[in-house]
Amino acid sequence: MNPTRNLRKATREQLAGLQVALVAAVCTWAVDAHAYLGEKALKWAVANITMPLGISAIVIALVAAKFNPKAAAGAAMVAIICIVIAFVASQGQQVIQVMQP
């Protein structure tokens, strides 16, 4: 018998066993179901970046209104943009459902 042939057969058997183990691991891996790719990251970004930025912009707009109306207008626009982004991000599930055929 050829030792190389036995080695190839053993390697194929090991790979087959590894494939079975990998499929079993993937099938039993419990993960949260998300409606679309990046949903978890988007919700994190809205909660930890967009909302605090919007709240800060509102506070800055209120304080800046006393001293410089142009700065207050800019901060108010940032707050409005943050609110729109947060709204669109929170409605992402419905947007994805509407876009699917």
N, C-alpha and C positions, 0 to 999 in steps of 0.2 A: 504494500500500500504506500501511497505517496503521502508523506507527512504534511505537505502543503495543502493537499486536498482535505485532510482531516481538520486542519486549522481553519480553512475557509468555511467548512461545514459548522464548526464550533462557533465561529464568528457570526455566521448567519443565524444560528440558533440563539445566540446572545442578543443579537439585534432584534430578532422577533420577540424575545422575552421583554426587551426594553421597550419596544413599541406597545406591547400589551400593557405594560406597567404605566406607560405614559398616557395611553388612552383611558385607563382606569382612573388615573390621577386627575385628568382633565374632566372626566365625567362626574367625579365626586367632589370637585372643588366648588365650594359654595361662595358665590359672589352676588352682590346686589345687582338686580336687574335695572338697567337704565334704558330710557326711551331712545337715546341717541348717543353717539360717540362724543365724549367730552362733557356729558351732562354734569358729572360730579365736579369736574374742574370749573365749569361755568358757574355752578352754584357756589363753589368756594370763592371764586373771584367776585361775585356779586356781594356775598356776605362780608368778605374781608377787605375788599378794595373799593368797589363802587359805592356801597352804602356809606362807609366812613368818609369817603371823599365828598359825596353829596352833602352829608351833614356838616362837614367842615366848610364847604362852600357856602351853605346857607348861613352859618354863623359869621363867616368872613363878610358876606354880603350885608348882613345886618350891622356889623361893626363899621364896615367901610362906608355905609350910607351916611354916617355922621360926618366923615371927613372928605371923601372923594366919591362923588356919584358915578364917575366912570368905572372905578374899581368895583363898586357895588354892582353895576350892570354886568361886568365881566364875570364876577363871582356868581351872580344870579343865573347867567347863561350856563355856567359849569354845573350848577345845581340842577337845572332843567335837563341838561344832557345826561347827567347821572341818573335822574329819575326815569328818563326814557329808556336808557340802557338797562336799568334794573327791571323795568316793566317787560321789555322785550325778552330779557333772559328768563324771567319767571314764567313767561308764556311760551317758552321754547317747545314744550311737549305738544301744544296745540298747533304751533307753526309747522313742526315736523309732520304731524298727522295730516295737515291740509296739503302739504307738498307731496305726500306720497300718492301714487296713482290708485 
